[in-house]
Amino acid sequence: MTTVDRPTLTACAIVSLRLVLAMIMSLLIDSTAFAQRFTTGSPYRTPAGQSPTAELLRDIGIEQQLDSQLPLDAVFHDEMGRRVPLGEFFDHRPVVIALVQYRCPMLCSQVLNGFLKTSQAVPLEIGRDYQFIAISFDARESSDLAAEKKKQYSRAYRRSGAANGMHFLTGDQDAIDRITRVIGFRYRYVERTDQFAHASGLMIATPKGRLSRYMYGIDFAPQDLRWGLEESAIQRIGSRVDQILLLCYHYDPLTGKYGLAISNLLRIAGGLTIFGLGTYLAFMFRNERRRSKLFPAENRAILPMGASDSTLKELSQS
């Protein structure tokens, strides 16, 4: 039977763990350096926090303006190209509003897809119980593009009434500025990519056009949508919610893509690694103390390697 000196085994294990920890820390440092180079290297070549990306990110967001009155007299164009005031879509039903860019390759489509998925999971129906309005914040977009979007999402909704309850609007810059200013939607145009840096979310308004609820992100809980609509239907204004905007991914307006927030991921990974190693060390020392109580120091060298607690008890009683 193979025997190993128990103190020697413990010392070797500790040394091995220290080596593993050193390797992991080295990897984390290298990865952090890579993240720093990714942030400050080409095309930025500026210190982190001072890059054009950081400056743009400070200028975008969705500031909650609860109980603010929407500009119902602002004139937009519907999918048919007709000039219509925003108030035409407000009656006795609450309204869900999404500020999007129809040509947006990523985030805006995710917002619309997230709303579509959530709307299909609630008993309230578009057209019957509430209205949905998507408004493009890109003044260059046409009614033809809005019509394509309406056709796409009204078909995907697969419920009657979608054609009358879904509206995809475009407008001139003045109308867009009025609606975005009241909602608190701040965005920036990035000439290099011909795209907009912006945040994501939905707004719910009462039948009278007052902002009652904000829902952030691209994945919306069905119960939140239902409760928000039910409260809005009775003119009740909700409370402020935490802004959870793309926790793991951040928009890079200079490249037009979303990249993983490397520094946040590394902090999480490092914390989990340290916790795991600490737990393992605590387990080893606990077992070592248990063995020390069962066996005198002169007998530990003959303990079988990897012996279980039940085996140790049998040996201690023999």
N, C-alpha and C positions, 0 to 999 in steps of 0.2 A: 504494500500500500504506500502510495506517495505521501510523504509528510513534509510539511513546510512550517518553519518557525513563524508563529502567528504575528509577533511584533514586526518581523521582517516583511511579512506579507502586507501588513498595514502600512508600513513605511514605503514600500514599493508602490502601493496603490495611491498614497498621497503624492508621491513624486510624479507618478503617471498623470494624476489629475492636474497637478500643477503644470505639467508640460502641455496637456490638452487645453487647459485654460489659457496658457500663454499663446498657443497656436490660434485659438479662437479670438483672443483679443487682437492678435496681429492681423487676422483676417478682417475684423471689424474696423481696425484702424485703416487698413488698406482700402476697405470698401468706403469708409467715410472720406478718405482722400479722393477716391474716385468720384464720390458724390460731389465733393467740393470742386473737382475739376470739371464735372458735368455742369455745375452751376456757374462756375467762373470762367470756363474755357470758351472756345469758339462756339457760337458767334459773339459771346458777351465780352469776355476778357476783362471783367470787372469784379471786384470783391462781392461775395455773397451778400444779399440784402441791398446792393446798390446797382444791380443789373436792370436793364430795361424791363425785364419780366417782373421784377419786384415792384417797380414803379407802377406798372400797369395793374398788377394785382391789387394795389392799394386803391385804385380808382374804380374797381368793379365790386358788385355785391347787390344784395337786396335788403334794403332797410325797411323794416316793418312800419307801415303808416296806417295802423288800425283806426277804423272809424272815419278815414278820409273819404271824401266824396269824389267819385270818379267823374271825369269830364264827359258827361253824357251827351253834350252838344258837339263833341269833337267828331269830325267827319272822316270816315274811312271809305274804302272800296270793298265791296263783298266779292264773292267768287265770280259773279257775273259782270263785274266791273262797274256796278252801280254805286253812286255816292250815297252812303247811309250814315246817319248819326249813330254814335255808340248806343244812345238811349233806345234805339229801335229794338235792341235785343234784351231789354229789361222790361219785365211785366210783373207777374205775381210769383215768379220762380227765382231761386238763387242762381248765380252764374259763376262758373269756374273759368278763370282766365289764365292763359299761358302766353307769355311773351317769348317768341321764338324767331329764328331765322329759318325760312323754309329750305334754303340751300345749305344750311349748316350740316357738315358731314358727320358730326358725332353727337354732341351734347343735346342739341335741340330735338333730334330724332329720339334720343333716349328719354327725354322729358315726355314727349308725345306718346311714345310706346309705353312708358311707365303709367301714364294716366289711362291709356286704353286698357291695360291689364287690370288696373285697380277698378276702373268703372265697370268692368265686366264681372267683378267680384262683389258688387253691392246690389241690393234690390232696387235702389233708386235708378230710374232710367233717364238717359239724355233725351230731351224733347218732351218728355212727360213730366218729370219731376224737377229738372233743372236744365240750364243751357250751358253749352261749352263754347268759349270764344278763344281762338288762337289769333294773336295779332303779331304780324311781322314787325320787328324793329329795324329792318333794313328797307329804307325808302326806295331802293332800286328794284325791289321784287314786285312782280306783276300779279294781276288777278288770275292770269292763266296758271301760274305756279300755285296760287292758293287753291284754285279749282282742282288741280291734280291732288293736292294734299287732302282736300275734303273728300274726294272720291276714294282715295286710298283708305282713310281712317273710318269713314262712314260704312264702307264695306266690311272692314275688319271688325267693327263693333258688333255686327250681326244681330242687331235688335231694331225693331221698327221705331221710327221716329228720329233716327240718327240724322237723316237728310235735313230735317227741319230744326233739329236741336244743336247741330254742329255748325260752327261758322268759322271760316278762315279769312281773315281780313288783311288788307294791306293799306298803306296810307302815305301821305307826304310827311316830310320831316317835322313840320309843325304839330301835326296830330300825334305823331309818335312821341315827340318830346313832351307833350302834355300828359299822355297816359303814363309814360315811364317816370316822369317827375312825381306824379301823384302816388304811384305804386311804390316808389323808392328803388326802382330798378336802374342800377348804374352799370354802364357797359362802355367799351372802347373799341373803336375800329382799328385794326392792325393792317396797315397798307401792305406790308411785306407779304402776308399770306392771303390778303383780301378776305379776311374773316374778322369776326367780332370776339373779343374777350368778354365773357359774361358769366353770370352765375345761373343756377338752375332752380326752378321751383314753380309752384302753382299758387294762385291767389283765388280766394272765394269772396264774392260780393253778395250783399243782400239784394232783394228785388228792387230796392230803391237806389242801388248803386254805391253803397258804402262798403269799404273793405272790412271784412269780418274775420278772415283767417288766412294765414300763410302756411304753405307746406313746402319745405325745402328738399332739395335733392332730385333724384330721378326715380326713386322707388317709393311709392306712397302706400301707406297702410290703408286697407279698405275701411277699417273702423274710423280712421281719422277723416277720410273723405265723407263718410256717411254722417258722422257727428257734425262735421263742419257745415254740410249742406242743411241738415236739420236745424241747426242753430241759426244759420243765415236765413232760412225760410221764415223764421219768426223775428227777424231783425235783431238777433242777438249778436253782439260783437265778442269774439273770442279773446283770449289772453295771448300775450307774446309767447313765442316758442323759441327754443334754442336754434341757432343757425347751424345746421349740420350740412355743410357744403363739400361734397366730395372729400371725405376724410382721408382716403388712401391715395387719391389721384388729384393732381393739380394741373391746371391748364397752362400750357406754355404758349402764349399768344404769338411768340416770334416764330415758332415752328408749326403752330396750328394743331398740336397734338397734346395728349394727356399722358404725363409720365408718373410713374410710381414715386411717391414721396420717400426717397431712399433714406433720408436721415431719420424719419419717424419709424420706418420699418426696422432700421438698425437698432434703434433704442429699444423697441419691443423685443427683437431677437436677442439682444444682449441681456435684457432683464430676465427673459425666460431661461437663457443659458445659465446665468448666475444662480437663479432659483433652483434649476435642476441639479446643478453641481452641489449647491448647499444642501439640498435634500438628500443627495446620495452620500455626502460626507457624514451628515447627521445619522443616517441609517447605519453606515459602517461603524462609527464610533459607538452607537447604541449596542450593536451586536458585540463589539469588542468588550464593552463593559460587562455585558451579560456573560460572556465567556470567562472573563476574569473572575466573576463571582463563582462560577461553576468549577473552575479548575485552578489549582495553584500554578504559579509562574513556571515551576520546574516541569510541569506536565503538558504545557501548551505546545511544545515542539512536536508531540506525537499525535496531535489532532489531525484527523484526515482533512485534506483540503476540500473546501466547499461543503463541509458537513452541515446538515440542517439542524434546526433547533431541537427536533425530536431525537436525532442521533446524539446530540450533545447531552441531552438529559439522560439517555440510556447509558452513555459512557460515564457520566458523573455518578450514576447510581451503582455502577458495577465495581 
